[in-house]
């Protein structure tokens, strides 16, 4: 099982694909999402979004000023005012 992840900024789609784990920062602290996570709506704070792909590789983005939406069917949408992949 995997999450379908969509990370978008106000200007463009930054990353889209499957993941086994996504960790993002909220005002209350970090939150992790795995397949089967309950539906969630949270504020996205400035910080790293760490995505672990099914093959174990990692994708790191810097994002903030937005929200995170975990939907039924293992779809995770991260909508940020600003976001970019880390170098």
PDB file of N, CA, C and O in Angstrom:
ATOM      1  N   UNK A   1       0.834  -1.191   0.000  1.00  0.00           N
ATOM      2  CA  UNK A   1       0.000   0.000   0.000  1.00  0.00           C
ATOM      3  C   UNK A   1       0.869   1.242   0.000  1.00  0.00           C
ATOM      4  O   UNK A   1       1.973   1.257   0.545  1.00  0.00           O
ATOM      5  N   UNK A   2       0.340   2.284  -0.628  1.00  0.00           N
ATOM      6  CA  UNK A   2       1.073   3.544  -0.682  1.00  0.00           C
ATOM      7  C   UNK A   2       0.092   4.704  -0.693  1.00  0.00           C
ATOM      8  O   UNK A   2      -1.070   4.563  -1.076  1.00  0.00           O
ATOM      9  N   UNK A   3       0.587   5.840  -0.267  1.00  0.00           N
ATOM     10  CA  UNK A   3      -0.168   7.082  -0.365  1.00  0.00           C
ATOM     11  C   UNK A   3       0.022   7.667  -1.751  1.00  0.00           C
ATOM     12  O   UNK A   3       1.092   7.520  -2.342  1.00  0.00           O
ATOM     13  N   UNK A   4      -0.992   8.325  -2.277  1.00  0.00           N
ATOM     14  CA  UNK A   4      -0.829   9.141  -3.472  1.00  0.00           C
ATOM     15  C   UNK A   4      -0.641  10.574  -2.974  1.00  0.00           C
ATOM     16  O   UNK A   4      -1.552  11.149  -2.378  1.00  0.00           O
ATOM     17  N   UNK A   5       0.518  11.140  -3.213  1.00  0.00           N
ATOM     18  CA  UNK A   5       0.871  12.448  -2.665  1.00  0.00           C
ATOM     19  C   UNK A   5       0.919  13.484  -3.780  1.00  0.00           C
ATOM     20  O   UNK A   5       1.486  13.250  -4.848  1.00  0.00           O
ATOM     21  N   UNK A   6       0.311  14.631  -3.505  1.00  0.00           N
ATOM     22  CA  UNK A   6       0.375  15.782  -4.404  1.00  0.00           C
ATOM     23  C   UNK A   6       0.864  16.972  -3.591  1.00  0.00           C
ATOM     24  O   UNK A   6       0.203  17.393  -2.642  1.00  0.00           O
ATOM     25  N   UNK A   7       2.015  17.512  -3.958  1.00  0.00           N
ATOM     26  CA  UNK A   7       2.571  18.701  -3.311  1.00  0.00           C
ATOM     27  C   UNK A   7       2.541  19.820  -4.334  1.00  0.00           C
ATOM     28  O   UNK A   7       3.210  19.752  -5.365  1.00  0.00           O
ATOM     29  N   UNK A   8       1.763  20.848  -4.044  1.00  0.00           N
ATOM     30  CA  UNK A   8       1.629  21.963  -4.981  1.00  0.00           C
ATOM     31  C   UNK A   8       1.891  23.279  -4.266  1.00  0.00           C
ATOM     32  O   UNK A   8       1.630  23.428  -3.073  1.00  0.00           O
ATOM     33  N   UNK A   9       2.415  24.227  -5.032  1.00  0.00           N
ATOM     34  CA  UNK A   9       2.590  25.585  -4.529  1.00  0.00           C
ATOM     35  C   UNK A   9       1.569  26.472  -5.229  1.00  0.00           C
ATOM     36  O   UNK A   9       0.791  26.005  -6.060  1.00  0.00           O
ATOM     37  N   UNK A  10       1.582  27.738  -4.888  1.00  0.00           N
ATOM     38  CA  UNK A  10       0.675  28.681  -5.535  1.00  0.00           C
ATOM     39  C   UNK A  10       0.978  28.811  -7.022  1.00  0.00           C
ATOM     40  O   UNK A  10       0.125  29.249  -7.794  1.00  0.00           O
ATOM     41  N   UNK A  11       2.194  28.430  -7.431  1.00  0.00           N
ATOM     42  CA  UNK A  11       2.613  28.628  -8.815  1.00  0.00           C
ATOM     43  C   UNK A  11       2.628  27.363  -9.664  1.00  0.00           C
ATOM     44  O   UNK A  11       2.445  27.440 -10.878  1.00  0.00           O
ATOM     45  N   UNK A  12       2.844  26.191  -9.046  1.00  0.00           N
ATOM     46  CA  UNK A  12       3.014  24.981  -9.855  1.00  0.00           C
ATOM     47  C   UNK A  12       2.927  23.725  -9.001  1.00  0.00           C
ATOM     48  O   UNK A  12       2.966  23.781  -7.772  1.00  0.00           O
ATOM     49  N   UNK A  13       2.811  22.598  -9.677  1.00  0.00           N
ATOM     50  CA  UNK A  13       2.917  21.322  -8.989  1.00  0.00           C
ATOM     51  C   UNK A  13       4.402  21.082  -8.722  1.00  0.00           C
ATOM     52  O   UNK A  13       5.220  21.145  -9.640  1.00  0.00           O
ATOM     53  N   UNK A  14       4.743  20.808  -7.471  1.00  0.00           N
ATOM     54  CA  UNK A  14       6.136  20.636  -7.081  1.00  0.00           C
ATOM     55  C   UNK A  14       6.539  19.162  -7.161  1.00  0.00           C
ATOM     56  O   UNK A  14       7.622  18.838  -7.648  1.00  0.00           O
ATOM     57  N   UNK A  15       5.666  18.273  -6.684  1.00  0.00           N
ATOM     58  CA  UNK A  15       5.964  16.844  -6.727  1.00  0.00           C
ATOM     59  C   UNK A  15       4.672  16.057  -6.624  1.00  0.00           C
ATOM     60  O   UNK A  15       3.744  16.457  -5.921  1.00  0.00           O
ATOM     61  N   UNK A  16       4.616  14.939  -7.325  1.00  0.00           N
ATOM     62  CA  UNK A  16       3.462  14.051  -7.252  1.00  0.00           C
ATOM     63  C   UNK A  16       3.965  12.622  -7.399  1.00  0.00           C
ATOM     64  O   UNK A  16       4.824  12.347  -8.237  1.00  0.00           O
ATOM     65  N   UNK A  17       3.439  11.722  -6.594  1.00  0.00           N
ATOM     66  CA  UNK A  17       3.837  10.330  -6.695  1.00  0.00           C
ATOM     67  C   UNK A  17       3.377   9.536  -5.500  1.00  0.00           C
ATOM     68  O   UNK A  17       2.601  10.018  -4.674  1.00  0.00           O
ATOM     69  N   UNK A  18       3.868   8.300  -5.414  1.00  0.00           N
ATOM     70  CA  UNK A  18       3.500   7.416  -4.321  1.00  0.00           C
ATOM     71  C   UNK A  18       4.519   7.509  -3.194  1.00  0.00           C
ATOM     72  O   UNK A  18       5.706   7.750  -3.416  1.00  0.00           O
ATOM     73  N   UNK A  19       4.017   7.309  -1.969  1.00  0.00           N
ATOM     74  CA  UNK A  19       4.888   7.353  -0.788  1.00  0.00           C
ATOM     75  C   UNK A  19       4.382   6.380   0.255  1.00  0.00           C
ATOM     76  O   UNK A  19       3.195   6.058   0.306  1.00  0.00           O
ATOM     77  N   UNK A  20       5.299   5.920   1.085  1.00  0.00           N
ATOM     78  CA  UNK A  20       4.923   5.074   2.214  1.00  0.00           C
ATOM     79  C   UNK A  20       4.868   5.872   3.511  1.00  0.00           C
ATOM     80  O   UNK A  20       4.245   5.444   4.483  1.00  0.00           O
ATOM     81  N   UNK A  21       5.524   7.039   3.525  1.00  0.00           N
ATOM     82  CA  UNK A  21       5.528   7.905   4.701  1.00  0.00           C
ATOM     83  C   UNK A  21       5.762   9.344   4.261  1.00  0.00           C
ATOM     84  O   UNK A  21       6.628   9.617   3.430  1.00  0.00           O
ATOM     85  N   UNK A  22       4.980  10.263   4.826  1.00  0.00           N
ATOM     86  CA  UNK A  22       5.186  11.695   4.600  1.00  0.00           C
ATOM     87  C   UNK A  22       5.158  12.363   5.966  1.00  0.00           C
ATOM     88  O   UNK A  22       4.239  12.141   6.754  1.00  0.00           O
ATOM     89  N   UNK A  23       6.169  13.184   6.245  1.00  0.00           N
ATOM     90  CA  UNK A  23       6.243  13.925   7.494  1.00  0.00           C
ATOM     91  C   UNK A  23       6.289  15.411   7.141  1.00  0.00           C
ATOM     92  O   UNK A  23       7.107  15.846   6.330  1.00  0.00           O
ATOM     93  N   UNK A  24       5.391  16.182   7.768  1.00  0.00           N
ATOM     94  CA  UNK A  24       5.323  17.623   7.512  1.00  0.00           C
ATOM     95  C   UNK A  24       5.164  18.359   8.839  1.00  0.00           C
ATOM     96  O   UNK A  24       4.783  17.768   9.849  1.00  0.00           O
ATOM     97  N   UNK A  25       5.457  19.635   8.822  1.00  0.00           N
ATOM     98  CA  UNK A  25       5.410  20.446  10.037  1.00  0.00           C
ATOM     99  C   UNK A  25       4.092  21.211  10.118  1.00  0.00           C
ATOM    100  O   UNK A  25       3.639  21.802   9.138  1.00  0.00           O
ATOM    101  N   UNK A  26       3.489  21.189  11.302  1.00  0.00           N
ATOM    102  CA  UNK A  26       2.303  21.989  11.594  1.00  0.00           C
ATOM    103  C   UNK A  26       2.655  22.929  12.747  1.00  0.00           C
ATOM    104  O   UNK A  26       3.718  22.777  13.348  1.00  0.00           O
ATOM    105  N   UNK A  27       1.798  23.892  13.071  1.00  0.00           N
ATOM    106  CA  UNK A  27       2.098  24.757  14.219  1.00  0.00           C
ATOM    107  C   UNK A  27       2.237  23.997  15.548  1.00  0.00           C
ATOM    108  O   UNK A  27       2.900  24.477  16.468  1.00  0.00           O
ATOM    109  N   UNK A  28       1.616  22.818  15.647  1.00  0.00           N
ATOM    110  CA  UNK A  28       1.686  22.025  16.865  1.00  0.00           C
ATOM    111  C   UNK A  28       2.873  21.072  16.893  1.00  0.00           C
ATOM    112  O   UNK A  28       3.147  20.462  17.927  1.00  0.00           O
ATOM    113  N   UNK A  29       3.574  20.935  15.786  1.00  0.00           N
ATOM    114  CA  UNK A  29       4.691  20.017  15.681  1.00  0.00           C
ATOM    115  C   UNK A  29       4.595  19.192  14.412  1.00  0.00           C
ATOM    116  O   UNK A  29       3.738  19.446  13.565  1.00  0.00           O
ATOM    117  N   UNK A  30       5.471  18.206  14.277  1.00  0.00           N
ATOM    118  CA  UNK A  30       5.470  17.379  13.069  1.00  0.00           C
ATOM    119  C   UNK A  30       4.342  16.360  13.110  1.00  0.00           C
ATOM    120  O   UNK A  30       3.946  15.884  14.173  1.00  0.00           O
ATOM    121  N   UNK A  31       3.838  16.038  11.925  1.00  0.00           N
ATOM    122  CA  UNK A  31       2.815  15.010  11.786  1.00  0.00           C
ATOM    123  C   UNK A  31       3.248  14.073  10.665  1.00  0.00           C
ATOM    124  O   UNK A  31       3.747  14.504   9.626  1.00  0.00           O
ATOM    125  N   UNK A  32       3.044  12.782  10.902  1.00  0.00           N
ATOM    126  CA  UNK A  32       3.407  11.782   9.908  1.00  0.00           C
ATOM    127  C   UNK A  32       2.170  11.115   9.341  1.00  0.00           C
ATOM    128  O   UNK A  32       1.192  10.886  10.053  1.00  0.00           O
ATOM    129  N   UNK A  33       2.221  10.807   8.056  1.00  0.00           N
ATOM    130  CA  UNK A  33       1.110  10.150   7.369  1.00  0.00           C
ATOM    131  C   UNK A  33       1.605   8.872   6.719  1.00  0.00           C
ATOM    132  O   UNK A  33       2.629   8.865   6.036  1.00  0.00           O
ATOM    133  N   UNK A  34       0.873   7.795   6.937  1.00  0.00           N
ATOM    134  CA  UNK A  34       1.142   6.507   6.312  1.00  0.00           C
ATOM    135  C   UNK A  34      -0.165   6.017   5.694  1.00  0.00           C
ATOM    136  O   UNK A  34      -1.229   6.540   6.025  1.00  0.00           O
ATOM    137  N   UNK A  35      -0.110   5.032   4.810  1.00  0.00           N
ATOM    138  CA  UNK A  35      -1.353   4.495   4.256  1.00  0.00           C
ATOM    139  C   UNK A  35      -2.314   4.074   5.378  1.00  0.00           C
ATOM    140  O   UNK A  35      -1.903   3.484   6.377  1.00  0.00           O
ATOM    141  N   UNK A  36      -3.587   4.389   5.190  1.00  0.00           N
ATOM    142  CA  UNK A  36      -4.600   4.063   6.176  1.00  0.00           C
ATOM    143  C   UNK A  36      -4.807   5.116   7.242  1.00  0.00           C
ATOM    144  O   UNK A  36      -5.626   4.932   8.143  1.00  0.00           O
ATOM    145  N   UNK A  37      -4.065   6.236   7.155  1.00  0.00           N
ATOM    146  CA  UNK A  37      -4.211   7.311   8.138  1.00  0.00           C
ATOM    147  C   UNK A  37      -5.624   7.870   8.071  1.00  0.00           C
ATOM    148  O   UNK A  37      -6.231   7.911   7.001  1.00  0.00           O
ATOM    149  N   UNK A  38      -6.142   8.296   9.200  1.00  0.00           N
ATOM    150  CA  UNK A  38      -7.490   8.856   9.235  1.00  0.00           C
ATOM    151  C   UNK A  38      -7.529  10.197   8.498  1.00  0.00           C
ATOM    152  O   UNK A  38      -6.516  10.894   8.430  1.00  0.00           O
ATOM    153  N   UNK A  39      -8.691  10.563   7.945  1.00  0.00           N
ATOM    154  CA  UNK A  39      -8.803  11.864   7.267  1.00  0.00           C
ATOM    155  C   UNK A  39      -8.391  12.991   8.223  1.00  0.00           C
ATOM    156  O   UNK A  39      -8.758  13.001   9.398  1.00  0.00           O
ATOM    157  N   UNK A  40      -7.629  13.923   7.688  1.00  0.00           N
ATOM    158  CA  UNK A  40      -7.066  14.995   8.508  1.00  0.00           C
ATOM    159  C   UNK A  40      -6.999  16.273   7.688  1.00  0.00           C
ATOM    160  O   UNK A  40      -6.731  16.238   6.487  1.00  0.00           O
ATOM    161  N   UNK A  41      -7.242  17.398   8.343  1.00  0.00           N
ATOM    162  CA  UNK A  41      -7.012  18.706   7.749  1.00  0.00           C
ATOM    163  C   UNK A  41      -6.170  19.490   8.743  1.00  0.00           C
ATOM    164  O   UNK A  41      -6.578  19.669   9.891  1.00  0.00           O
ATOM    165  N   UNK A  42      -5.000  19.962   8.320  1.00  0.00           N
ATOM    166  CA  UNK A  42      -4.082  20.645   9.224  1.00  0.00           C
ATOM    167  C   UNK A  42      -3.421  21.825   8.518  1.00  0.00           C
ATOM    168  O   UNK A  42      -3.309  21.857   7.293  1.00  0.00           O
ATOM    169  N   UNK A  43      -2.991  22.784   9.316  1.00  0.00           N
ATOM    170  CA  UNK A  43      -2.235  23.931   8.800  1.00  0.00           C
ATOM    171  C   UNK A  43      -0.802  23.486   8.547  1.00  0.00           C
ATOM    172  O   UNK A  43      -0.211  22.790   9.373  1.00  0.00           O
ATOM    173  N   UNK A  44      -0.244  23.881   7.415  1.00  0.00           N
ATOM    174  CA  UNK A  44       1.149  23.601   7.078  1.00  0.00           C
ATOM    175  C   UNK A  44       2.017  24.766   7.541  1.00  0.00           C
ATOM    176  O   UNK A  44       1.854  25.894   7.076  1.00  0.00           O
ATOM    177  N   UNK A  45       2.934  24.487   8.454  1.00  0.00           N
ATOM    178  CA  UNK A  45       3.876  25.496   8.927  1.00  0.00           C
ATOM    179  C   UNK A  45       5.127  25.461   8.052  1.00  0.00           C
ATOM    180  O   UNK A  45       5.373  24.475   7.357  1.00  0.00           O
ATOM    181  N   UNK A  46       5.910  26.528   8.086  1.00  0.00           N
ATOM    182  CA  UNK A  46       7.150  26.575   7.326  1.00  0.00           C
ATOM    183  C   UNK A  46       8.113  25.505   7.820  1.00  0.00           C
ATOM    184  O   UNK A  46       8.366  25.392   9.019  1.00  0.00           O
ATOM    185  N   UNK A  47       8.643  24.729   6.900  1.00  0.00           N
ATOM    186  CA  UNK A  47       9.602  23.692   7.271  1.00  0.00           C
ATOM    187  C   UNK A  47       9.740  22.654   6.175  1.00  0.00           C
ATOM    188  O   UNK A  47       9.283  22.853   5.050  1.00  0.00           O
ATOM    189  N   UNK A  48      10.368  21.556   6.512  1.00  0.00           N
ATOM    190  CA  UNK A  48      10.596  20.482   5.550  1.00  0.00           C
ATOM    191  C   UNK A  48       9.376  19.577   5.448  1.00  0.00           C
ATOM    192  O   UNK A  48       8.667  19.341   6.426  1.00  0.00           O
ATOM    193  N   UNK A  49       9.154  19.081   4.243  1.00  0.00           N
ATOM    194  CA  UNK A  49       8.236  17.980   4.002  1.00  0.00           C
ATOM    195  C   UNK A  49       9.118  16.827   3.547  1.00  0.00           C
ATOM    196  O   UNK A  49       9.793  16.916   2.522  1.00  0.00           O
ATOM    197  N   UNK A  50       9.108  15.738   4.322  1.00  0.00           N
ATOM    198  CA  UNK A  50       9.957  14.584   4.029  1.00  0.00           C
ATOM    199  C   UNK A  50       9.084  13.452   3.509  1.00  0.00           C
ATOM    200  O   UNK A  50       8.162  13.001   4.189  1.00  0.00           O
ATOM    201  N   UNK A  51       9.380  13.002   2.311  1.00  0.00           N
ATOM    202  CA  UNK A  51       8.590  11.977   1.638  1.00  0.00           C
ATOM    203  C   UNK A  51       9.472  10.750   1.428  1.00  0.00           C
ATOM    204  O   UNK A  51      10.566  10.845   0.872  1.00  0.00           O
ATOM    205  N   UNK A  52       8.981   9.598   1.879  1.00  0.00           N
ATOM    206  CA  UNK A  52       9.676   8.338   1.649  1.00  0.00           C
ATOM    207  C   UNK A  52       8.908   7.573   0.585  1.00  0.00           C
ATOM    208  O   UNK A  52       7.737   7.242   0.767  1.00  0.00           O
ATOM    209  N   UNK A  53       9.570   7.298  -0.518  1.00  0.00           N
ATOM    210  CA  UNK A  53       8.941   6.592  -1.639  1.00  0.00           C
ATOM    211  C   UNK A  53       8.935   5.079  -1.366  1.00  0.00           C
ATOM    212  O   UNK A  53       9.683   4.605  -0.511  1.00  0.00           O
ATOM    213  N   UNK A  54       8.093   4.317  -2.090  1.00  0.00           N
ATOM    214  CA  UNK A  54       8.026   2.866  -1.872  1.00  0.00           C
ATOM    215  C   UNK A  54       9.366   2.140  -2.014  1.00  0.00           C
ATOM    216  O   UNK A  54       9.572   1.103  -1.383  1.00  0.00           O
ATOM    217  N   UNK A  55      10.277   2.669  -2.831  1.00  0.00           N
ATOM    218  CA  UNK A  55      11.583   2.031  -2.997  1.00  0.00           C
ATOM    219  C   UNK A  55      12.584   2.437  -1.911  1.00  0.00           C
ATOM    220  O   UNK A  55      13.738   2.011  -1.937  1.00  0.00           O
ATOM    221  N   UNK A  56      12.137   3.266  -0.951  1.00  0.00           N
ATOM    222  CA  UNK A  56      12.995   3.699   0.148  1.00  0.00           C
ATOM    223  C   UNK A  56      13.710   5.013  -0.089  1.00  0.00           C
ATOM    224  O   UNK A  56      14.278   5.578   0.845  1.00  0.00           O
ATOM    225  N   UNK A  57      13.697   5.516  -1.319  1.00  0.00           N
ATOM    226  CA  UNK A  57      14.352   6.796  -1.597  1.00  0.00           C
ATOM    227  C   UNK A  57      13.557   7.930  -0.950  1.00  0.00           C
ATOM    228  O   UNK A  57      12.364   7.799  -0.679  1.00  0.00           O
ATOM    229  N   UNK A  58      14.239   9.030  -0.715  1.00  0.00           N
ATOM    230  CA  UNK A  58      13.638  10.172  -0.023  1.00  0.00           C
ATOM    231  C   UNK A  58      13.522  11.372  -0.957  1.00  0.00           C
ATOM    232  O   UNK A  58      14.380  11.603  -1.809  1.00  0.00           O
ATOM    233  N   UNK A  59      12.451  12.124  -0.778  1.00  0.00           N
ATOM    234  CA  UNK A  59      12.254  13.402  -1.449  1.00  0.00           C
ATOM    235  C   UNK A  59      12.080  14.427  -0.332  1.00  0.00           C
ATOM    236  O   UNK A  59      11.257  14.238   0.565  1.00  0.00           O
ATOM    237  N   UNK A  60      12.845  15.499  -0.384  1.00  0.00           N
ATOM    238  CA  UNK A  60      12.757  16.556   0.621  1.00  0.00           C
ATOM    239  C   UNK A  60      12.331  17.843  -0.080  1.00  0.00           C
ATOM    240  O   UNK A  60      12.892  18.229  -1.106  1.00  0.00           O
ATOM    241  N   UNK A  61      11.328  18.494   0.497  1.00  0.00           N
ATOM    242  CA  UNK A  61      10.888  19.789  -0.017  1.00  0.00           C
ATOM    243  C   UNK A  61      10.826  20.762   1.155  1.00  0.00           C
ATOM    244  O   UNK A  61      10.680  20.358   2.309  1.00  0.00           O
ATOM    245  N   UNK A  62      10.938  22.027   0.844  1.00  0.00           N
ATOM    246  CA  UNK A  62      10.747  23.088   1.823  1.00  0.00           C
ATOM    247  C   UNK A  62       9.439  23.761   1.446  1.00  0.00           C
ATOM    248  O   UNK A  62       9.266  24.215   0.315  1.00  0.00           O
ATOM    249  N   UNK A  63       8.513  23.824   2.407  1.00  0.00           N
ATOM    250  CA  UNK A  63       7.185  24.339   2.096  1.00  0.00           C
ATOM    251  C   UNK A  63       6.612  25.048   3.315  1.00  0.00           C
ATOM    252  O   UNK A  63       7.085  24.870   4.437  1.00  0.00           O
ATOM    253  N   UNK A  64       5.593  25.848   3.074  1.00  0.00           N
ATOM    254  CA  UNK A  64       4.922  26.522   4.176  1.00  0.00           C
ATOM    255  C   UNK A  64       3.778  27.372   3.692  1.00  0.00           C
ATOM    256  O   UNK A  64       3.524  27.492   2.494  1.00  0.00           O
ATOM    257  N   UNK A  65       3.086  27.965   4.661  1.00  0.00           N
ATOM    258  CA  UNK A  65       1.994  28.897   4.359  1.00  0.00           C
ATOM    259  C   UNK A  65       0.885  28.197   3.569  1.00  0.00           C
ATOM    260  O   UNK A  65       0.509  28.643   2.486  1.00  0.00           O
ATOM    261  N   UNK A  66       0.366  27.098   4.122  1.00  0.00           N
ATOM    262  CA  UNK A  66      -0.680  26.380   3.418  1.00  0.00           C
ATOM    263  C   UNK A  66      -1.390  25.401   4.319  1.00  0.00           C
ATOM    264  O   UNK A  66      -1.538  25.637   5.518  1.00  0.00           O
ATOM    265  N   UNK A  67      -1.835  24.287   3.730  1.00  0.00           N
ATOM    266  CA  UNK A  67      -2.542  23.276   4.505  1.00  0.00           C
ATOM    267  C   UNK A  67      -2.253  21.881   3.973  1.00  0.00           C
ATOM    268  O   UNK A  67      -1.750  21.702   2.863  1.00  0.00           O
ATOM    269  N   UNK A  68      -2.586  20.902   4.802  1.00  0.00           N
ATOM    270  CA  UNK A  68      -2.417  19.482   4.492  1.00  0.00           C
ATOM    271  C   UNK A  68      -3.791  18.838   4.573  1.00  0.00           C
ATOM    272  O   UNK A  68      -4.526  19.056   5.536  1.00  0.00           O
ATOM    273  N   UNK A  69      -4.137  18.052   3.574  1.00  0.00           N
ATOM    274  CA  UNK A  69      -5.426  17.374   3.562  1.00  0.00           C
ATOM    275  C   UNK A  69      -5.216  15.891   3.280  1.00  0.00           C
ATOM    276  O   UNK A  69      -4.779  15.515   2.193  1.00  0.00           O
ATOM    277  N   UNK A  70      -5.532  15.050   4.270  1.00  0.00           N
ATOM    278  CA  UNK A  70      -5.482  13.598   4.099  1.00  0.00           C
ATOM    279  C   UNK A  70      -6.903  13.134   3.861  1.00  0.00           C
ATOM    280  O   UNK A  70      -7.782  13.355   4.694  1.00  0.00           O
ATOM    281  N   UNK A  71      -7.133  12.488   2.723  1.00  0.00           N
ATOM    282  CA  UNK A  71      -8.475  12.074   2.347  1.00  0.00           C
ATOM    283  C   UNK A  71      -8.595  10.559   2.362  1.00  0.00           C
ATOM    284  O   UNK A  71      -7.595   9.843   2.302  1.00  0.00           O
ATOM    285  N   UNK A  72      -9.835  10.077   2.443  1.00  0.00           N
ATOM    286  CA  UNK A  72     -10.078   8.644   2.314  1.00  0.00           C
ATOM    287  C   UNK A  72      -9.506   8.172   0.988  1.00  0.00           C
ATOM    288  O   UNK A  72      -9.450   8.941   0.028  1.00  0.00           O
ATOM    289  N   UNK A  73      -9.090   6.940   0.927  1.00  0.00           N
ATOM    290  CA  UNK A  73      -8.490   6.432  -0.299  1.00  0.00           C
ATOM    291  C   UNK A  73      -7.005   6.700  -0.369  1.00  0.00           C
ATOM    292  O   UNK A  73      -6.393   6.572  -1.429  1.00  0.00           O
ATOM    293  N   UNK A  74      -6.409   7.080   0.783  1.00  0.00           N
ATOM    294  CA  UNK A  74      -4.960   7.296   0.867  1.00  0.00           C
ATOM    295  C   UNK A  74      -4.445   8.362  -0.087  1.00  0.00           C
ATOM    296  O   UNK A  74      -3.399   8.183  -0.711  1.00  0.00           O
ATOM    297  N   UNK A  75      -5.175   9.475  -0.206  1.00  0.00           N
ATOM    298  CA  UNK A  75      -4.715  10.611  -1.007  1.00  0.00           C
ATOM    299  C   UNK A  75      -4.331  11.743  -0.072  1.00  0.00           C
ATOM    300  O   UNK A  75      -5.145  12.206   0.727  1.00  0.00           O
ATOM    301  N   UNK A  76      -3.077  12.187  -0.178  1.00  0.00           N
ATOM    302  CA  UNK A  76      -2.546  13.262   0.657  1.00  0.00           C
ATOM    303  C   UNK A  76      -2.222  14.454  -0.227  1.00  0.00           C
ATOM    304  O   UNK A  76      -1.402  14.355  -1.140  1.00  0.00           O
ATOM    305  N   UNK A  77      -2.866  15.578   0.047  1.00  0.00           N
ATOM    306  CA  UNK A  77      -2.623  16.808  -0.699  1.00  0.00           C
ATOM    307  C   UNK A  77      -1.981  17.825   0.226  1.00  0.00           C
ATOM    308  O   UNK A  77      -2.480  18.105   1.316  1.00  0.00           O
ATOM    309  N   UNK A  78      -0.861  18.371  -0.233  1.00  0.00           N
ATOM    310  CA  UNK A  78      -0.172  19.425   0.505  1.00  0.00           C
ATOM    311  C   UNK A  78      -0.193  20.652  -0.397  1.00  0.00           C
ATOM    312  O   UNK A  78       0.432  20.681  -1.457  1.00  0.00           O
ATOM    313  N   UNK A  79      -0.924  21.658   0.051  1.00  0.00           N
ATOM    314  CA  UNK A  79      -1.091  22.889  -0.730  1.00  0.00           C
ATOM    315  C   UNK A  79      -0.354  23.992   0.016  1.00  0.00           C
ATOM    316  O   UNK A  79      -0.715  24.347   1.139  1.00  0.00           O
ATOM    317  N   UNK A  80       0.682  24.531  -0.622  1.00  0.00           N
ATOM    318  CA  UNK A  80       1.545  25.516   0.036  1.00  0.00           C
ATOM    319  C   UNK A  80       1.566  26.826  -0.733  1.00  0.00           C
ATOM    320  O   UNK A  80       1.495  26.846  -1.962  1.00  0.00           O
ATOM    321  N   UNK A  81       1.664  27.913   0.010  1.00  0.00           N
ATOM    322  CA  UNK A  81       1.849  29.207  -0.635  1.00  0.00           C
ATOM    323  C   UNK A  81       3.203  29.277  -1.302  1.00  0.00           C
ATOM    324  O   UNK A  81       3.366  29.914  -2.342  1.00  0.00           O
ATOM    325  N   UNK A  82       4.176  28.614  -0.692  1.00  0.00           N
ATOM    326  CA  UNK A  82       5.511  28.521  -1.280  1.00  0.00           C
ATOM    327  C   UNK A  82       6.055  27.130  -1.020  1.00  0.00           C
ATOM    328  O   UNK A  82       5.952  26.615   0.093  1.00  0.00           O
ATOM    329  N   UNK A  83       6.630  26.526  -2.036  1.00  0.00           N
ATOM    330  CA  UNK A  83       7.212  25.194  -1.889  1.00  0.00           C
ATOM    331  C   UNK A  83       8.230  24.970  -3.007  1.00  0.00           C
ATOM    332  O   UNK A  83       8.049  25.419  -4.139  1.00  0.00           O
ATOM    333  N   UNK A  84       9.283  24.275  -2.663  1.00  0.00           N
ATOM    334  CA  UNK A  84      10.282  23.881  -3.672  1.00  0.00           C
ATOM    335  C   UNK A  84      11.033  22.665  -3.163  1.00  0.00           C
ATOM    336  O   UNK A  84      11.176  22.459  -1.957  1.00  0.00           O
ATOM    337  N   UNK A  85      11.508  21.868  -4.102  1.00  0.00           N
ATOM    338  CA  UNK A  85      12.307  20.712  -3.739  1.00  0.00           C
ATOM    339  C   UNK A  85      13.660  21.182  -3.219  1.00  0.00           C
ATOM    340  O   UNK A  85      14.250  22.122  -3.752  1.00  0.00           O
ATOM    341  N   UNK A  86      14.144  20.520  -2.175  1.00  0.00           N
ATOM    342  CA  UNK A  86      15.449  20.862  -1.626  1.00  0.00           C
ATOM    343  C   UNK A  86      16.544  20.389  -2.570  1.00  0.00           C
ATOM    344  O   UNK A  86      16.387  19.390  -3.272  1.00  0.00           O
ATOM    345  N   UNK A  87      17.635  21.107  -2.578  1.00  0.00           N
ATOM    346  CA  UNK A  87      18.752  20.752  -3.465  1.00  0.00           C
ATOM    347  C   UNK A  87      19.446  19.510  -3.003  1.00  0.00           C
ATOM    348  O   UNK A  87      20.407  19.070  -3.633  1.00  0.00           O
TER     349      UNK A  87
END
